[in-house]
Amino acid sequence: MPKFPGLSGAEIVKALQKLGFEVARQSGSHIVLKRNGQGCVVPNHKEVKPGTVNGVLRQAGVSPREFEEAL
């Protein structure tokens, strides 16, 4: 899986919104996004570790290539 270093939670949310996800709710520093019944949780931190980004993409069912294009 590709590495996505230095991404913030806000940047991840914006990219996922371009792919059709909508913010369902926020609980503390975690943002829940949904698309067609499938959801994912994004930590709203200044910098999200690459492994966490890959985990979010697996939850969302989004390929790294698709995500990279949305950035």
C-alpha positions in Angstrom: 0.0 0.0 0.0 1.3 3.5 -0.7 2.3 5.8 2.1 0.4 9.0 2.7 2.7 11.0 5.0 1.8 14.3 6.5 -1.9 14.3 5.8 -4.2 16.0 8.3 -7.7 14.7 9.2 -9.3 17.7 7.5 -7.4 16.9 4.2 -8.5 13.2 4.4 -12.2 14.3 5.0 -12.0 16.7 2.0 -10.7 14.0 -0.3 -13.3 11.5 0.9 -16.0 14.1 0.3 -14.8 14.4 -3.3 -15.4 10.7 -3.6 -19.0 11.0 -2.5 -18.8 10.6 1.3 -20.8 12.8 3.6 -20.1 13.7 7.2 -22.6 11.8 9.3 -21.5 13.0 12.7 -18.5 14.0 14.8 -17.7 12.7 18.3 -14.8 14.5 19.9 -11.9 14.4 17.5 -13.3 11.6 15.3 -15.4 12.3 12.2 -17.7 9.7 10.9 -18.4 9.7 7.1 -20.9 7.6 5.2 -21.5 6.7 1.5 -24.2 4.2 0.4 -24.4 2.6 3.8 -20.6 2.2 4.1 -18.8 4.3 6.7 -15.4 5.1 8.0 -14.0 7.0 11.0 -11.3 9.7 10.4 -9.3 11.1 13.3 -9.4 14.9 13.2 -5.7 15.4 14.0 -3.0 17.7 12.6 -1.1 14.7 11.3 -2.5 11.2 10.8 0.0 8.3 10.6 0.3 6.5 7.2 -0.9 3.2 8.7 -4.0 4.9 10.0 -4.8 6.5 6.6 -4.5 3.0 5.0 -6.9 1.7 7.7 -9.4 4.5 6.9 -9.2 3.6 3.2 -9.9 -0.1 4.0 -12.9 0.9 6.1 -14.2 3.2 3.4 -13.7 0.6 0.6 -11.6 3.2 -1.4 -8.5 2.2 -3.3 -5.3 4.1 -2.6 -5.1 5.2 -6.2 -8.7 6.6 -6.1 -7.8 8.4 -2.9 -4.6 9.8 -4.3 -6.5 11.3 -7.3 -9.0 12.9 -5.0 -6.2 14.6 -3.0 
